[in-house]
Amino acid sequence: MNPTDEFILEAFKQQGILSEEVLSEITSEVEAEGDSLAGDKDLAVMNGVLAKTGMPESEVVNFLSSELNMDPVDLSQLNPTQEIIALLTPEWARQYEAFPLGATGAEIEIVFGNPLDQDGFDNLTHLLGKTINPKVAYRGSVLAAIDEAYGAAEERKMQDFFGGVGDDNIEIGDGLKPEDVSEEDAPIIKYVQSVIKDALDSRASDIHMEPLEKKFRIRFRIDGKLREQQDPPKRLQPSIISRTKLMANVSLAEKRVPLDGRINVKVGDKSIDLRVSTLPTVHGESIVMRILDKENLSLGLPQLGFFSDDQSTFEEVIALPDGIFLVTGPTGSGKSTTLYSALNVINKPDRKIITVEDPVEYELAGINQVQVRAEVGMTFSAALRSMLRQAPNIVMVGEIRDLETAEIAINASLTGHMVFSTLHTNDAPSSVSRLIDMGVKPFLVSASLRSALAQRLVRSICQNCKEPYSPSSNELNILGLSEDQTSNATFMHGAGCEKCGDSGFRGRKGVFEIFVVNQEIEEMIYHNVSIVELRKKAREMGMRSMREDGFRKVLAGVTTLDEVLMVTTAEE
């Protein structure tokens, strides 16, 4: 209920015009109609009050007029010109329940459906840059006038919006095309396909469809940063969400719980999967589509961001016959991509590789992949236990989440299997303490852990518009270098161009910290030494921190100092 309606109802109750029982009865009737009710529920309550009490709308207006000291307006007697209607945009009119009556100089006359909305009044004053002379009318009449006056304008806007949607050479997995459906549904299908195509062309990793109070927002995540796209009209929100859910093969009727689905998209000869997640919010279902492009996995290790020395260490670790190799980092740090790339490197005909994942992101040829389904008892631990009976050489566990999974993975590594997995820790040596905190015995960790790789992602400088620059003294201080020491370094930044969307960055690379467990460190883990001592020993034996690896990439002109400082922490 808006402030004006609450004010009116309270006044009616105090004057004995309306009782609590009658109001409760009206409210129950409106609620019972539910989603079948056309239009505004609050307005339906007020209309119900007027019907029950027999009070005409004019009395409500006169009451408000005297209480608020505003002139009343009979909108039925008005015939506004297009010039007057154009004083407000359709969006402002609907948002602030405002209808223009005319303007003279620095003053504009506006009738409000909710005159007690002071924030709306102030916002509109600011937007218009004029003094508002407010008038009052029955809210239902104001909303009807807005619909009548601005409906045609919105229709033209819709036509312009769909007119800007191009014909894209894209095929969705359900095979449904605009020409195969009704005239009403075709534009929606065309629009959703266009959004997906634009995201692919922009190299986006995710598509976000977010229902907000006043708009339906579309954003792409490009190189780790969210960028807003042109928003579709708010009224298309239900249709766009329904179409997307239909493509993802999830229930259209279920809007109360999160849902997961997949969409297969074919662009030319290229096949791409989209992992779809829905989440109920107060303003409708939010949808995120994760774009899974298998081509990203075939780029090779240098393209992930490895320099030759780190790559050599990495290749030695993944080629080991047994033990555990962990990739650590927060969500979105590229752990899965690194593991998949490693599997691609070692995927040979003489090796059997089995993965257990939640969910299976990329489908890889020659690899047996198992989907976790907790609802039927197919948990990580259950799947892993069964996998070992399949006599694999290499096992990949999507994530070690609990003690049971950790123990089975460790036992697998001790019986001649190479186990790959991920873990959520801030740095590589912390993976040891994380396993011990889970309940794994230190002697088992020392016997099984071969290496841990911590990583973060930084944006790469666009190769098309990169240009050298001279670093400031502050930048050199952060890097711990003097001007003499930077004579062979190449500091670069992106000027911004069409290819990178004027951001100066295109693509992302990893910064890494490789913790290799040798005999000395194995003994320290066995005796359960502190993580501080463990890290100190690893540093003495040549381990580089992620920040140091990032600094190397700054000096090589791969990324910028700001990017490295944003994702890494300073050494203690």
C-alpha positions as CSV (number, residue, x, y, z in Angstrom):
1,M,0.0,0.0,0.0
2,N,1.4,3.4,-0.9
3,P,1.6,6.3,1.6
4,T,-1.4,8.1,0.1
5,D,-3.7,5.1,0.2
6,E,-2.6,4.3,3.8
7,F,-3.4,7.9,4.7
8,I,-6.9,7.7,3.2
9,L,-7.7,4.3,4.7
10,E,-6.6,5.5,8.2
11,A,-8.7,8.7,7.9
12,F,-11.7,6.6,6.8
13,K,-11.3,4.3,9.8
14,Q,-11.0,7.3,12.2
15,Q,-14.2,8.9,10.7
16,G,-16.1,5.6,11.0
17,I,-16.6,5.4,7.2
18,L,-14.6,2.1,7.1
19,S,-14.2,-0.7,9.7
20,E,-11.3,-3.1,10.2
21,E,-13.7,-6.0,9.4
22,V,-14.7,-4.5,6.0
23,L,-11.1,-3.7,5.1
24,S,-10.0,-7.2,6.0
25,E,-12.8,-8.6,3.9
26,I,-11.8,-6.5,0.9
27,T,-8.1,-7.4,1.3
28,S,-8.9,-11.1,1.5
29,E,-11.0,-10.9,-1.7
30,V,-8.2,-9.2,-3.5
31,E,-5.6,-11.8,-2.3
32,A,-7.9,-14.6,-3.3
33,E,-7.9,-13.4,-6.9
34,G,-4.1,-13.6,-6.8
35,D,-2.3,-13.6,-10.1
36,S,-5.6,-13.6,-12.1
37,L,-6.2,-10.1,-10.9
38,A,-5.6,-7.6,-13.7
39,G,-3.5,-4.7,-12.7
40,D,-2.5,-3.1,-9.4
41,K,-3.6,-5.0,-6.2
42,D,-3.4,-1.8,-4.1
43,L,-5.7,0.0,-6.5
44,A,-8.1,-3.0,-6.4
45,V,-8.2,-2.6,-2.5
46,M,-9.1,1.1,-2.9
47,N,-11.7,0.4,-5.5
48,G,-13.1,-2.3,-3.2
49,V,-13.3,0.3,-0.4
50,L,-15.2,2.7,-2.6
51,A,-17.6,0.0,-3.8
52,K,-18.3,-1.2,-0.2
53,T,-18.8,2.3,1.3
54,G,-20.6,3.7,-1.7
55,M,-18.3,6.7,-1.7
56,P,-17.7,8.4,-5.1
57,E,-14.1,9.0,-6.3
58,S,-14.7,12.8,-6.2
59,E,-15.1,12.7,-2.4
60,V,-11.7,11.0,-2.0
61,V,-10.2,13.6,-4.2
62,N,-11.8,16.5,-2.3
63,F,-10.7,15.0,1.0
64,L,-7.1,14.8,-0.2
65,S,-7.3,18.3,-1.7
66,S,-8.3,19.8,1.6
67,E,-5.9,17.8,3.7
68,L,-2.9,18.4,1.5
69,N,-3.8,21.8,0.2
70,M,-3.6,20.8,-3.4
71,D,-6.0,21.7,-6.2
72,P,-8.2,18.8,-7.4
73,V,-8.2,17.8,-11.0
74,D,-10.9,15.9,-13.0
75,L,-8.9,14.0,-15.5
76,S,-12.0,12.9,-17.5
77,Q,-12.4,16.5,-18.6
78,L,-8.9,16.9,-20.0
79,N,-7.7,16.4,-23.5
80,P,-3.9,16.8,-23.3
81,T,-1.9,17.6,-26.5
82,Q,1.2,15.6,-27.6
83,E,3.4,18.6,-26.5
84,I,2.0,18.3,-22.9
85,I,2.3,14.5,-22.8
86,A,5.9,14.9,-24.0
87,L,6.8,16.9,-20.8
88,L,7.3,13.5,-19.1
89,T,8.9,10.3,-20.4
90,P,6.7,7.2,-20.2
91,E,9.2,5.8,-17.7
92,W,9.0,8.8,-15.4
93,A,5.2,9.0,-15.7
94,R,4.8,5.3,-14.6
95,Q,7.6,5.4,-12.0
96,Y,6.3,8.4,-10.1
97,E,2.5,8.0,-11.0
98,A,2.6,11.5,-12.5
99,F,0.7,13.1,-15.3
100,P,1.6,16.5,-16.8
101,L,-1.0,19.2,-17.2
102,G,1.1,21.9,-18.7
103,A,4.2,24.1,-18.2
104,T,4.9,27.8,-18.1
105,G,8.5,29.0,-17.9
106,A,10.2,27.4,-14.9
107,E,7.0,25.9,-13.5
108,I,5.3,22.7,-14.5
109,E,1.8,21.4,-13.4
110,I,1.7,17.7,-12.6
111,V,-1.1,15.7,-11.1
112,F,0.0,12.8,-8.8
113,G,-1.6,9.5,-8.0
114,N,0.5,9.3,-4.9
115,P,1.0,12.9,-3.7
116,L,2.5,11.8,-0.3
117,D,5.5,10.2,-2.1
118,Q,7.9,12.9,-1.1
119,D,11.0,11.1,-2.5
120,G,9.3,10.7,-5.8
121,F,8.3,14.4,-5.8
122,D,11.9,15.4,-5.0
123,N,13.4,13.0,-7.7
124,L,11.1,14.3,-10.4
125,T,11.8,17.9,-9.4
126,H,15.5,17.2,-9.9
127,L,15.1,15.3,-13.1
128,L,12.9,18.0,-14.7
129,G,14.9,21.0,-13.4
130,K,11.6,22.9,-12.8
131,T,9.4,23.9,-10.0
132,I,6.5,21.5,-9.7
133,N,3.0,22.8,-9.0
134,P,1.4,19.6,-7.7
135,K,-2.3,18.6,-8.2
136,V,-4.3,15.7,-6.9
137,A,-6.7,13.2,-8.5
138,Y,-8.0,9.8,-7.8
139,R,-5.1,7.4,-8.2
140,G,-7.0,5.0,-10.5
141,S,-7.8,7.9,-12.9
142,V,-4.1,9.0,-12.9
143,L,-3.0,5.5,-13.8
144,A,-5.7,5.2,-16.5
145,A,-4.6,8.6,-18.0
146,I,-1.0,7.4,-18.1
147,D,-1.9,4.2,-19.8
148,E,-4.0,6.0,-22.4
149,A,-1.4,8.8,-23.1
150,Y,1.8,6.8,-23.0
151,G,0.6,3.4,-24.3
152,A,1.1,4.4,-27.9
153,A,4.6,5.8,-27.2
154,E,5.6,2.6,-25.4
155,E,4.2,0.6,-28.4
156,R,6.4,2.7,-30.7
157,K,9.3,2.1,-28.4
158,M,8.7,-1.6,-28.5
159,Q,8.7,-1.6,-32.3
160,D,11.9,0.4,-32.3
161,F,13.4,-2.0,-29.8
162,F,12.6,-5.1,-31.8
163,G,13.5,-3.3,-35.0
164,G,17.1,-3.0,-33.7
165,V,17.4,-6.7,-33.0
166,G,19.3,-8.3,-35.9
167,D,18.9,-11.6,-37.7
168,D,21.6,-13.7,-36.2
169,N,23.0,-16.9,-37.6
170,I,22.5,-18.8,-34.4
171,E,20.7,-22.2,-33.7
172,I,19.4,-23.0,-30.3
173,G,19.3,-26.6,-29.0
174,D,15.5,-26.8,-29.0
175,G,15.5,-26.0,-32.7
176,L,12.7,-23.4,-32.3
177,K,13.1,-20.5,-34.7
178,P,11.1,-17.2,-34.9
179,E,9.4,-18.3,-38.2
180,D,8.1,-21.5,-36.6
181,V,6.1,-19.8,-33.8
182,S,3.3,-17.3,-33.5
183,E,3.7,-13.7,-34.5
184,E,3.5,-12.7,-30.8
185,D,6.3,-15.0,-29.6
186,A,8.7,-14.6,-32.5
187,P,10.2,-11.3,-31.4
188,I,11.0,-12.7,-27.9
189,I,12.8,-15.7,-29.4
190,K,14.6,-13.4,-31.8
191,Y,15.6,-11.1,-28.9
192,V,16.9,-13.9,-26.6
193,Q,18.9,-15.3,-29.5
194,S,20.3,-11.9,-30.2
195,V,21.4,-11.5,-26.5
196,I,23.3,-14.8,-26.6
197,K,24.9,-13.9,-30.0
198,D,26.0,-10.5,-28.7
199,A,27.5,-12.1,-25.6
200,L,29.4,-14.6,-27.7
201,D,30.7,-11.8,-30.0
202,S,31.7,-9.8,-26.9
203,R,33.7,-12.8,-25.5
204,A,31.5,-12.7,-22.4
205,S,31.8,-15.5,-19.8
206,D,28.3,-14.9,-18.3
207,I,25.0,-13.4,-19.2
208,H,23.1,-11.8,-16.3
209,M,19.3,-11.2,-16.6
210,E,18.3,-9.3,-13.4
211,P,14.7,-8.2,-12.6
212,L,14.8,-4.9,-10.6
213,E,12.0,-2.9,-9.3
214,K,11.7,-0.5,-12.2
215,K,13.7,-2.2,-15.0
216,F,14.9,-5.5,-16.3
217,R,18.7,-5.3,-16.5
218,I,20.9,-7.3,-18.9
219,R,24.7,-7.4,-18.1
220,F,27.6,-9.3,-19.6
221,R,30.7,-10.4,-17.7
222,I,33.6,-9.6,-19.9
223,D,37.1,-10.3,-18.7
224,G,35.8,-10.6,-15.2
225,K,34.0,-7.2,-15.2
226,L,30.2,-6.7,-15.5
227,R,29.1,-4.4,-18.3
228,E,25.5,-3.2,-18.8
229,Q,23.8,-3.7,-22.1
230,Q,20.7,-2.1,-23.5
231,D,17.8,-3.0,-21.2
232,P,14.6,-4.5,-22.7
233,P,11.3,-2.9,-21.7
234,K,10.3,-4.0,-18.2
235,R,7.0,-5.4,-19.5
236,L,8.9,-8.0,-21.5
237,Q,10.5,-9.5,-18.4
238,P,8.1,-12.5,-17.9
239,S,8.2,-13.4,-21.6
240,I,12.1,-13.3,-21.8
241,I,12.4,-15.3,-18.6
242,S,9.9,-17.9,-19.8
243,R,11.6,-18.2,-23.1
244,T,15.0,-18.6,-21.5
245,K,13.7,-21.3,-19.1
246,L,12.1,-23.1,-22.0
247,M,15.4,-23.2,-23.9
248,A,17.1,-24.5,-20.7
249,N,14.5,-27.3,-20.4
250,V,13.4,-26.3,-16.8
251,S,9.9,-26.0,-15.4
252,L,8.1,-22.8,-16.4
253,A,5.6,-23.3,-13.6
254,E,8.2,-23.5,-10.8
255,K,9.2,-20.0,-9.7
256,R,9.7,-20.5,-6.0
257,V,13.0,-22.5,-5.9
258,P,16.3,-22.2,-7.8
259,L,16.6,-24.2,-11.0
260,D,19.5,-25.4,-13.1
261,G,19.5,-26.2,-16.8
262,R,21.6,-26.2,-20.0
263,I,21.3,-24.7,-23.5
264,N,23.2,-25.9,-26.5
265,V,23.9,-23.2,-29.0
266,K,25.3,-23.6,-32.5
267,V,26.9,-20.5,-34.2
268,G,28.1,-21.5,-37.6
269,D,30.2,-24.7,-37.1
270,K,30.8,-23.9,-33.5
271,S,28.9,-25.6,-30.7
272,I,28.7,-23.9,-27.3
273,D,27.0,-24.9,-24.1
274,L,25.4,-22.5,-21.7
275,R,24.8,-23.5,-18.1
276,V,21.7,-21.8,-16.8
277,S,20.9,-21.0,-13.2
278,T,17.6,-19.3,-12.0
279,L,17.2,-17.7,-8.6
280,P,13.8,-16.3,-7.3
281,T,14.1,-12.7,-6.2
282,V,11.5,-10.2,-4.8
283,H,11.1,-8.7,-8.3
284,G,11.1,-12.0,-10.3
285,E,13.5,-14.7,-11.3
286,S,17.1,-13.7,-11.9
287,I,18.9,-15.8,-14.6
288,V,22.6,-16.3,-15.1
289,M,23.9,-18.1,-18.1
290,R,27.5,-19.3,-17.9
291,I,29.0,-19.6,-21.4
292,L,31.2,-22.8,-21.7
293,D,33.3,-22.6,-24.8
294,K,35.5,-25.8,-25.3
295,E,37.9,-23.9,-27.5
296,N,39.2,-22.1,-24.5
297,L,40.5,-25.4,-23.2
298,S,42.6,-26.2,-26.3
299,L,44.7,-23.1,-26.1
300,G,47.5,-24.7,-24.2
301,L,49.3,-23.9,-21.0
302,P,51.1,-20.7,-22.1
303,Q,47.8,-19.1,-22.9
304,L,46.6,-19.7,-19.3
305,G,49.4,-17.4,-18.2
306,F,52.3,-19.7,-17.4
307,F,55.8,-18.5,-18.0
308,S,58.2,-21.2,-19.2
309,D,59.7,-22.0,-15.7
310,D,56.3,-22.4,-14.0
311,Q,54.9,-24.3,-17.0
312,S,57.8,-26.8,-16.7
313,T,57.1,-27.3,-13.0
314,F,53.4,-27.7,-13.7
315,E,53.9,-30.3,-16.5
316,E,56.2,-32.3,-14.2
317,V,53.6,-32.4,-11.5
318,I,50.6,-33.4,-13.7
319,A,52.8,-36.2,-15.2
320,L,53.4,-37.9,-11.8
321,P,52.0,-41.4,-11.6
322,D,50.3,-41.0,-8.2
323,G,49.5,-38.5,-5.5
324,I,47.2,-35.5,-5.2
325,F,47.5,-32.2,-7.1
326,L,45.3,-29.4,-5.8
327,V,44.3,-26.1,-7.5
328,T,43.1,-23.5,-5.0
329,G,41.5,-20.1,-5.2
330,P,38.2,-18.4,-4.7
331,T,35.1,-18.8,-7.0
332,G,35.8,-17.4,-10.5
333,S,39.6,-17.7,-10.3
334,G,39.8,-20.2,-13.2
335,K,40.5,-23.4,-11.2
336,S,38.3,-25.6,-13.4
337,T,39.8,-24.2,-16.6
338,T,43.3,-25.0,-15.3
339,L,42.3,-28.5,-14.4
340,Y,40.5,-29.2,-17.7
341,S,43.6,-27.8,-19.6
342,A,45.8,-30.2,-17.5
343,L,43.6,-33.1,-18.4
344,N,43.8,-32.2,-22.1
345,V,47.6,-32.2,-21.9
346,I,47.7,-35.7,-20.3
347,N,44.7,-37.2,-22.1
348,K,46.4,-40.0,-24.0
349,P,45.0,-43.3,-25.4
350,D,47.0,-45.4,-22.9
351,R,45.4,-43.6,-19.9
352,K,42.0,-43.9,-18.4
353,I,40.7,-40.7,-16.9
354,I,37.5,-40.4,-14.9
355,T,36.1,-37.1,-13.5
356,V,33.3,-36.5,-10.9
357,E,31.9,-33.0,-11.1
358,D,29.0,-30.8,-9.9
359,P,28.1,-29.8,-12.5
360,V,30.0,-31.2,-15.6
361,E,31.0,-27.9,-17.2
362,Y,32.8,-29.0,-20.3
363,E,32.3,-32.4,-22.1
364,L,35.8,-33.7,-23.1
365,A,36.4,-36.4,-25.7
366,G,38.1,-39.5,-24.4
367,I,37.3,-38.8,-20.8
368,N,34.7,-40.5,-18.6
369,Q,32.8,-37.7,-16.8
370,V,30.3,-38.3,-13.9
371,Q,27.7,-35.8,-12.8
372,V,27.0,-35.5,-9.0
373,R,23.4,-36.0,-8.1
374,A,23.0,-35.7,-4.4
375,E,19.2,-36.3,-4.5
376,V,19.7,-39.9,-5.6
377,G,22.8,-40.5,-3.4
378,M,25.4,-39.8,-6.1
379,T,27.6,-37.6,-3.9
380,F,31.3,-36.8,-4.5
381,S,32.3,-39.5,-2.0
382,A,29.9,-42.1,-3.4
383,A,30.9,-41.4,-7.0
384,L,34.6,-41.4,-6.1
385,R,34.3,-44.7,-4.3
386,S,32.6,-46.4,-7.3
387,M,35.1,-44.8,-9.8
388,L,38.0,-46.6,-8.2
389,R,36.5,-49.9,-9.2
390,Q,36.8,-48.7,-12.8
391,A,40.6,-48.9,-12.6
392,P,41.4,-45.4,-13.7
393,N,44.9,-44.0,-14.0
394,I,43.8,-40.4,-13.3
395,V,40.9,-39.2,-11.3
396,M,39.6,-35.6,-11.2
397,V,37.3,-34.6,-8.3
398,G,35.5,-31.3,-8.9
399,E,36.0,-30.1,-5.3
400,I,37.0,-31.6,-2.0
401,R,34.2,-30.4,0.3
402,D,34.3,-32.7,3.3
403,L,36.4,-35.2,5.2
404,E,34.8,-38.3,3.5
405,T,35.7,-37.0,0.0
406,A,39.2,-36.0,1.2
407,E,39.9,-39.4,2.7
408,I,38.7,-41.4,-0.3
409,A,40.8,-39.1,-2.6
410,I,43.9,-39.6,-0.4
411,N,43.4,-43.4,-0.3
412,A,43.1,-43.3,-4.1
413,S,46.3,-41.4,-4.4
414,L,48.1,-43.9,-2.1
415,T,46.9,-46.9,-4.2
416,G,48.5,-45.7,-7.4
417,H,46.1,-43.1,-8.8
418,M,46.9,-39.5,-9.7
419,V,44.1,-37.4,-8.2
420,F,43.3,-33.8,-9.4
421,S,41.0,-31.6,-7.4
422,T,40.2,-28.1,-6.2
423,L,40.1,-26.5,-2.8
424,H,39.0,-23.1,-1.5
425,T,42.1,-21.5,0.2
426,N,43.8,-18.1,-0.1
427,D,47.3,-19.5,-1.0
428,A,48.9,-22.8,-2.0
429,P,50.6,-23.8,1.3
430,S,47.2,-23.2,3.1
431,S,45.8,-26.3,1.3
432,V,47.8,-28.4,3.9
433,S,46.1,-26.8,6.9
434,R,42.8,-26.9,5.2
435,L,43.0,-30.7,4.7
436,I,44.1,-31.1,8.3
437,D,41.3,-28.8,9.5
438,M,38.9,-31.1,7.7
439,G,40.1,-34.0,9.8
440,V,42.7,-35.6,7.6
441,K,45.7,-37.0,9.5
442,P,48.9,-35.0,8.9
443,F,50.8,-38.2,8.0
444,L,48.3,-38.9,5.2
445,V,48.6,-35.4,3.8
446,S,52.4,-35.6,3.8
447,A,52.3,-39.0,2.0
448,S,49.7,-38.0,-0.6
449,L,50.1,-34.3,-1.5
450,R,52.4,-33.7,-4.4
451,S,51.7,-30.1,-5.2
452,A,49.2,-27.3,-4.8
453,L,48.7,-24.5,-7.2
454,A,47.0,-21.2,-6.1
455,Q,45.8,-18.8,-8.8
456,R,44.0,-15.6,-9.5
457,L,43.0,-14.0,-12.8
458,V,44.2,-10.6,-14.1
459,R,43.0,-8.8,-17.2
460,S,45.5,-8.9,-20.1
461,I,46.5,-5.7,-21.9
462,C,44.8,-5.5,-25.3
463,Q,47.4,-6.4,-28.0
464,N,45.8,-4.1,-30.5
465,C,46.1,-0.9,-28.6
466,K,48.9,-1.5,-26.1
467,E,51.5,1.2,-25.8
468,P,54.5,1.7,-23.5
469,Y,54.6,4.2,-20.7
470,S,57.0,5.3,-18.0
471,P,56.0,4.1,-14.5
472,S,55.7,6.5,-11.6
473,S,58.1,6.4,-8.7
474,N,55.2,5.1,-6.5
475,E,54.7,2.1,-8.9
476,L,58.5,1.4,-8.8
477,N,58.4,1.5,-5.0
478,I,55.5,-1.0,-4.9
479,L,57.5,-3.3,-7.3
480,G,60.6,-2.8,-5.1
481,L,62.7,-1.6,-8.1
482,S,64.9,1.3,-8.9
483,E,64.8,3.1,-12.2
484,D,68.1,1.4,-13.1
485,Q,66.7,-2.0,-12.6
486,T,63.8,-1.4,-15.0
487,S,66.0,-0.6,-18.0
488,N,65.1,-4.0,-19.6
489,A,61.4,-3.9,-18.5
490,T,58.6,-2.9,-20.7
491,F,55.7,-1.2,-18.9
492,M,52.6,-1.3,-21.1
493,H,49.0,-0.2,-20.8
494,G,46.0,-0.3,-23.2
495,A,44.9,3.0,-24.8
496,G,41.5,1.6,-25.5
497,C,40.2,0.6,-29.0
498,E,37.2,-1.0,-30.7
499,K,38.5,-4.5,-30.2
500,C,38.6,-4.2,-26.4
501,G,35.5,-2.1,-26.0
502,D,37.7,0.9,-25.0
503,S,38.7,-0.8,-21.8
504,G,42.4,-1.3,-22.7
505,F,42.1,-5.0,-21.8
506,R,41.2,-8.1,-23.7
507,G,41.2,-11.6,-22.2
508,R,42.6,-12.8,-18.9
509,K,45.7,-14.6,-17.7
510,G,46.5,-16.4,-14.5
511,V,49.0,-15.4,-11.8
512,F,50.2,-18.5,-10.0
513,E,51.8,-19.8,-6.8
514,I,53.2,-23.3,-7.2
515,F,53.8,-25.2,-3.9
516,V,55.8,-28.4,-4.6
517,V,56.1,-30.9,-1.8
518,N,59.6,-32.3,-1.6
519,Q,61.2,-34.5,1.1
520,E,61.9,-31.6,3.5
521,I,58.4,-30.2,3.3
522,E,56.8,-33.7,3.5
523,E,58.6,-34.2,6.8
524,M,57.4,-30.8,8.1
525,I,53.8,-31.7,7.1
526,Y,54.2,-35.0,8.9
527,H,55.2,-33.2,12.1
528,N,52.3,-30.8,11.7
529,V,54.3,-27.6,11.7
530,S,52.5,-24.2,11.4
531,I,51.5,-22.9,8.1
532,V,53.8,-19.9,8.6
533,E,56.9,-22.2,8.9
534,L,55.7,-24.2,6.0
535,R,55.3,-21.2,3.8
536,K,58.7,-19.8,4.9
537,K,60.4,-23.1,4.0
538,A,58.7,-23.1,0.6
539,R,59.8,-19.6,-0.1
540,E,63.4,-20.6,0.8
541,M,63.2,-23.4,-1.7
542,G,62.2,-21.0,-4.5
543,M,58.4,-20.7,-4.4
544,R,57.1,-17.5,-5.9
545,S,54.0,-15.8,-4.5
546,M,51.1,-14.9,-6.7
547,R,52.0,-11.2,-6.2
548,E,55.6,-11.8,-7.4
549,D,54.4,-13.8,-10.4
550,G,52.0,-10.9,-11.1
551,F,54.9,-8.4,-10.9
552,R,56.8,-10.5,-13.5
553,K,53.9,-10.2,-15.8
554,V,53.7,-6.4,-15.2
555,L,57.4,-6.1,-16.2
556,A,56.8,-8.3,-19.2
557,G,54.0,-6.0,-20.4
558,V,51.3,-8.7,-20.0
559,T,49.1,-6.8,-17.5
560,T,49.1,-3.7,-15.3
561,L,50.2,-3.1,-11.7
562,D,46.7,-2.1,-10.7
563,E,45.3,-5.5,-11.9
564,V,47.9,-7.4,-9.9
565,L,47.4,-5.4,-6.7
566,M,43.6,-5.9,-7.0
567,V,43.7,-9.7,-6.9
568,T,46.8,-10.5,-4.7
569,T,47.8,-9.7,-1.2
570,A,51.2,-8.4,0.1
571,E,53.6,-10.8,1.8
572,E,53.7,-10.8,5.6
